[in-house]
Each structure stands twice: as structure tokens, then as C-alpha cells.
């Protein structure tokens, strides 16, 4: 059965339809909807109908083959932590997780949905295990479900976008390779650290492509459209526009690189026998020219641009667009990861 991964940004949402067939996993449909006048992350009840209308319109226009969706939960609406507890049975673990959650989550447990996953024995304390704990407010989840139903969709699951990113771009349990995924979005960025096929650490940073655009606009006295175009065309190429765009963007990226280094230190401090080996850049802002080169010069591990569509076949309808879609691939990483949850 096909499934659609549906990921929301502030003024956009992206969808990827995956279908499991005899020949493997097929991308049967893919697309982006953008409307700067609508905040798709709004938590206002009066905005629910409007958001649902836009989603329904998009699904109808795109002609998706299913109404079954896995929806991404914005990082700001999720609490996630990896905790260490003594090795114990599954029954004991359930009680232990609830106890730990009461210590770390600043909300009554009856107001949240709590899930957890046993990961592995701790690398430094052999008598303990690592457990991934994820929590979200019930009213937030109920709002997502209500929006989906208003749009005549069937929500199979709602999960944090960080888990989706880890699933599609992180390492695997069979071949542990400490990986940082940095999702450079429009309104913010997310750092996701994975090891052994699981998300170990996340951090949300309120710096994204819109901050870069505004900085270019203010520094060079441009309108928003011009600034956005300069960002996309010149990016971090110091040889373009007399280096003016590069000089505006550089301090912003330096701050993000500092956050990457802090995440690396935090992870290795708590996992002394595991090292970060690679950084994967994803999200629309990651497509800026020469960004990859600049970041690679300023960190001590391999840097890659995400290619989340690489391991899939394309439907006959999409095959002529394979090259263009693959170039835009970093924008669809989260949506792909969401769809992979259920195929």
C-alpha cells in the first residue's frame, strides 16, 4: 500500500508518496506547496480549516494515489531525550520510563503522549541501557489529526521530524557511523546526531534561510525578492558579486558551524567510545552554492549533501524529472523519512 510522508514548514509543506512493489520501493509522487500568506505551523484553532483546505487542494491537484499519510511533528513541539537506566525487563522499563519522564518533562504525564525505544547497552556503563524517550502534548497531536481528517486524509502516524531525518540520512545499526544531520530550513535549523541506527541527540536552532535573506536585504539595501535571488544564485561563492554576499552569510554560517561543534563535543562526552565521522547537510538552504565547501573547510569530518532520493526507483510518470527532483532532493529528506516509517 502506498503511503505519503507529509512534512510542514512555516509557509510550505512537502509530500513524498512511496509505494512498495515487487521491484522495490518506488517514488510514485512528490511535490511542494507554498503559500507565504499561510502559517502551516500555526497552533490557532481558527487556522485549522484554512490549513486543511490548502492540503486538500494540493492532494487533489497532485493526484496522490492514497490518502494515508505519516505527518511530521515540528521539533519545537516535541520533547526527546536518550536516558540511561539499569538493565531491566520490558515491564520494569515501562515504569522506569514514566518515572524518568516526570523528572525531565515539564508537563503532567496525563497531558502528553509518551513513547520509548530500547536502544542498546550503554557504551561506558555496561550495567545500563540507553532508552530513547519521545513525548508530545496530546492537544498538539489531536490538532494534527483533526487537520488531516478535515483534509480527508487518514493519519497513519505522527512523528517528530528528527526521527524521520535520522531514518533516511543517519547511520545503521549494522554499520554504526557517528553522523550529524543538519537540516537547514527556512525559519530554523535542526541538528540530529545518530549512532547505531538511532537518534541520540537533537538541537533546534532559530536560524534558517529567512535570517540569511534578511541579512542580505539589510546589508545591501535590496528588496526581499532580490535578496532571496542573490542568496540562491551566489550563496557562499566568494568570487561572485565581489564577495559581498559571501561576507554577509559567513558570520551566520560560522555560528551554525559552532553549534555543530558543540553538538559533537556533547555527544562524544556522553559516548566516549563513539566518534562523529560525517556531517550531512539537508534542507532547502543547504543548496546554496559553495556552502558545502565552506562547511567542509571548517569541521574535522567528512561533509556530504543529502541525497534522500538516491536509493529509490521513480515511477514512469516521474522518471523524466529524475535529474531535477534529485537536485532538489535535500528539500524532501524529512518527507521521505516519514514515508519510510510505514512502507
C-alpha positions in Angstrom: 0.0 0.0 0.0 1.4 3.4 -0.9 2.0 6.0 1.9 2.6 9.7 1.8 5.1 11.4 4.1 3.8 14.9 4.8 6.2 17.5 6.3 5.2 21.0 7.3 7.3 24.2 7.2 6.1 27.7 8.1 4.8 28.6 4.7 5.3 25.4 2.8 4.6 21.7 3.1 6.2 18.9 1.1 4.9 15.4 0.3 6.5 12.2 -1.0 4.5 9.2 -1.9 6.3 5.8 -1.6 4.9 2.5 -2.9 6.4 -0.9 -2.1 6.3 -3.1 -5.2 8.0 -6.3 -6.3 10.8 -4.4 -7.9 11.4 -2.4 -4.7 10.4 1.0 -3.2 9.0 3.4 -5.8 8.6 7.2 -5.5 5.2 7.5 -7.2 4.6 11.1 -6.5 6.4 14.1 -5.0 5.7 17.8 -4.6 5.8 21.1 -2.7 3.1 23.5 -1.8 4.0 27.1 -0.9 1.9 30.0 0.3 3.6 32.8 2.2 0.3 34.1 3.5 -0.4 30.9 5.4 1.4 29.7 8.5 1.2 25.9 8.3 2.7 25.6 11.8 0.0 27.8 13.4 -1.5 26.4 16.6 -4.5 28.6 16.4 -7.7 26.7 16.2 -9.2 29.2 13.8 -6.5 28.4 11.3 -7.2 24.6 11.1 -9.9 24.8 8.4 -7.7 27.0 6.2 -4.7 24.7 6.6 -6.8 21.7 5.8 -8.3 23.4 2.7 -4.8 24.0 1.3 -3.7 20.4 2.0 -6.9 19.0 0.4 -6.4 21.3 -2.7 -2.8 20.2 -3.0 -3.6 16.5 -2.8 -6.3 16.8 -5.4 -4.0 18.7 -7.8 -1.1 16.3 -7.4 -3.3 13.2 -7.8 -1.8 11.2 -5.0 -2.7 7.5 -5.1 -3.6 7.3 -1.4 -5.0 9.3 1.4 -2.8 7.5 4.0 -0.2 9.9 5.5 2.5 10.0 8.0 2.8 13.5 9.3 5.9 15.2 10.6 5.8 17.0 14.0 7.8 20.2 14.3 10.9 19.9 16.5 9.6 22.8 18.7 6.5 20.7 19.6 8.4 17.6 20.7 10.4 16.6 23.8 13.1 13.9 23.1 15.9 12.6 25.2 18.1 9.5 25.4 18.2 8.3 29.1 20.4 5.7 30.8 18.6 3.2 33.1 19.8 -0.1 34.7 19.3 -3.1 32.5 15.8 -4.5 33.2 12.8 -6.3 31.8 10.3 -4.6 29.4 7.7 -4.5 32.1 10.1 -2.8 34.5 11.3 -0.4 31.8 7.8 0.9 31.3 7.6 2.1 34.9 11.1 3.4 34.8 10.5 5.5 31.7 7.4 7.1 33.3 9.4 7.9 36.4 12.2 9.4 34.4 9.8 11.4 32.2 8.3 13.0 35.3 11.8 14.3 36.1 12.6 15.7 32.7 9.3 16.8 31.1 7.8 20.0 32.5 4.2 18.8 31.9 1.9 16.4 33.7 2.0 12.9 32.2 -1.7 12.9 31.6 -1.3 15.8 29.1 1.3 14.1 26.9 1.7 11.0 24.7 4.8 9.2 25.7 6.7 6.6 23.7 10.1 5.0 24.2 12.5 2.6 22.4 15.1 0.4 24.0 18.4 1.2 22.1 21.4 -0.8 23.3 23.7 -1.4 26.2 25.5 1.8 27.3 28.9 2.1 25.8 30.5 3.4 29.0 28.4 1.8 31.8 27.9 -1.9 30.9 25.2 -2.5 33.5 23.0 0.2 31.9 21.0 0.6 28.7 20.1 3.6 26.6 16.4 4.4 26.0 15.1 6.9 23.6 12.1 8.8 25.1 9.8 10.9 23.0 6.9 12.9 24.2 4.4 15.4 22.6 1.4 17.2 24.0 -1.9 15.4 23.4 -3.6 18.6 22.2 -0.9 19.1 19.6 -1.4 15.6 18.3 -5.1 16.0 18.3 -4.8 19.1 16.2 -2.7 17.3 13.6 -5.2 14.5 13.4 -8.1 17.0 13.1 -6.4 18.8 10.3 -5.7 15.6 8.4 -9.3 14.4 8.8 -10.6 17.8 7.6 -8.4 17.4 4.5 -10.0 13.9 4.0 -6.7 12.2 4.8 -6.0 9.2 7.0 -3.2 9.9 9.5 -1.3 6.6 10.0 1.2 8.1 12.3 2.6 11.4 13.6 6.2 11.5 14.5 9.0 14.1 15.1 10.8 15.2 12.0 14.1 14.5 13.8 13.3 10.8 13.8 12.4 10.9 10.1 15.7 12.6 9.3 17.6 10.0 11.3 15.8 7.2 9.5 16.6 8.4 6.0 20.0 10.0 6.5 21.5 8.6 9.6 23.8 5.5 10.1 22.5 2.0 10.6 22.6 -0.5 13.5 24.6 -2.9 11.3 27.3 -0.3 10.4 27.5 2.3 13.2 29.0 5.5 11.9 28.5 8.6 14.1 26.6 11.0 11.9 25.3 14.6 12.3 22.4 15.6 10.1 21.9 19.4 9.9 18.6 20.4 8.4 18.9 24.0 7.2 15.3 25.1 6.8 13.7 28.4 6.0 12.7 29.5 9.5 15.1 27.4 11.6 17.7 24.6 11.6 17.9 21.3 13.3 20.9 19.2 14.4 20.3 15.5 14.7 23.0 13.1 15.9 22.6 9.4 15.1 24.6 6.4 16.1 23.9 2.7 15.7 20.7 3.4 13.7 19.1 5.6 16.4 18.7 9.3 17.1 20.8 10.1 20.1 20.6 13.9 20.4 18.8 16.8 18.8 19.0 20.5 19.0 16.8 23.2 17.4 18.4 26.5 16.3 16.2 29.5 15.4 18.4 30.4 12.4 17.5 29.5 8.8 17.3 30.7 5.3 15.0 33.6 6.1 17.6 35.1 8.5 20.2 34.9 5.7 17.8 36.6 3.2 17.0 39.4 5.7 20.7 40.0 6.4 21.4 40.3 2.6 18.4 42.6 2.2 19.5 44.9 5.0 23.3 44.9 4.2 22.9 45.6 0.5 19.6 47.6 0.7 17.7 45.2 -1.6 14.0 44.1 -1.6 13.2 40.7 -0.3 12.9 39.1 -3.7 16.3 40.3 -4.8 17.9 39.2 -1.6 16.4 35.8 -1.9 17.6 35.5 -5.5 21.2 36.6 -4.6 21.2 34.0 -1.8 20.2 31.2 -4.2 22.4 32.3 -7.1 25.6 33.5 -5.4 25.4 31.8 -2.0 28.8 31.4 -0.4 30.9 31.8 -3.5 33.5 34.4 -2.6 34.2 35.1 -6.3 30.7 36.3 -7.0 29.3 39.8 -6.5 32.7 41.0 -5.2 32.3 38.6 -2.3 29.6 40.8 -0.8 27.0 38.0 -0.4 29.6 35.7 1.0 30.7 38.2 3.6 27.1 38.7 4.8 26.4 34.9 5.0 29.7 33.9 6.5 29.1 35.0 10.2 25.7 33.4 10.2 27.2 30.1 8.9 30.0 30.4 11.4 27.5 30.4 14.2 25.8 27.3 12.8 29.2 25.6 12.5 29.8 26.4 16.1 26.6 24.7 17.0 27.7 21.6 15.1 31.0 21.6 17.1 29.1 21.9 20.3 26.8 19.0 19.4 29.9 16.9 18.6 31.5 17.7 22.0 28.3 16.9 23.8 27.8 13.6 22.1 31.4 12.4 22.4 31.4 13.4 26.1 28.5 11.2 26.8 29.5 8.4 24.4 33.3 8.2 24.8 33.8 5.2 22.6 31.8 6.7 19.6 33.1 9.4 17.3 31.4 11.6 14.8 32.6 10.6 11.3 30.4 12.6 9.0 28.1 15.6 8.6 25.2 15.5 6.2 23.6 18.9 5.2 20.0 18.9 4.1 17.0 21.3 3.8 16.5 24.0 1.1 19.1 26.3 2.5 21.8 23.6 2.1 21.5 24.1 -1.7 23.3 27.5 -1.5 26.3 27.5 -3.9 29.6 26.7 -2.2 28.0 26.1 1.2 29.2 22.5 1.3 32.8 23.6 0.5 32.8 26.2 3.2 31.5 23.9 5.9 33.9 21.2 4.9 36.8 23.5 5.5 35.7 24.3 9.0 34.9 20.9 10.5 37.1 17.8 11.1 34.9 15.2 9.4 33.5 14.3 6.0 30.7 16.6 4.8 28.1 15.5 2.3 25.0 17.0 0.7 21.9 14.8 1.4 20.6 12.7 -1.5 17.5 11.1 0.0 16.0 10.1 -3.3 19.1 8.2 -4.5 18.1 4.7 -3.4 14.6 4.7 -4.8 13.2 4.0 -8.2 10.9 6.6 -9.8 7.5 5.9 -11.3 7.2 6.0 -15.0 5.4 9.4 -14.7 8.3 10.9 -12.6 11.3 9.3 -14.5 11.7 12.2 -16.9 12.0 14.5 -13.9 14.5 12.4 -12.0 17.5 14.7 -12.5 15.7 17.9 -11.4 14.0 16.1 -8.5 17.3 14.7 -7.3 18.9 18.1 -7.4 16.1 19.3 -5.1 16.4 16.1 -3.0 17.7 17.8 0.2 14.3 19.6 0.5 12.5 16.3 0.7 14.6 14.4 3.3 12.1 14.7 6.1 9.1 13.7 3.9 11.0 10.7 2.6 11.9 9.7 6.2 8.3 10.0 7.3 7.0 7.8 4.4 9.7 5.2 5.1 8.2 4.7 8.6 5.2 2.8 7.2 6.4 1.1 3.9 
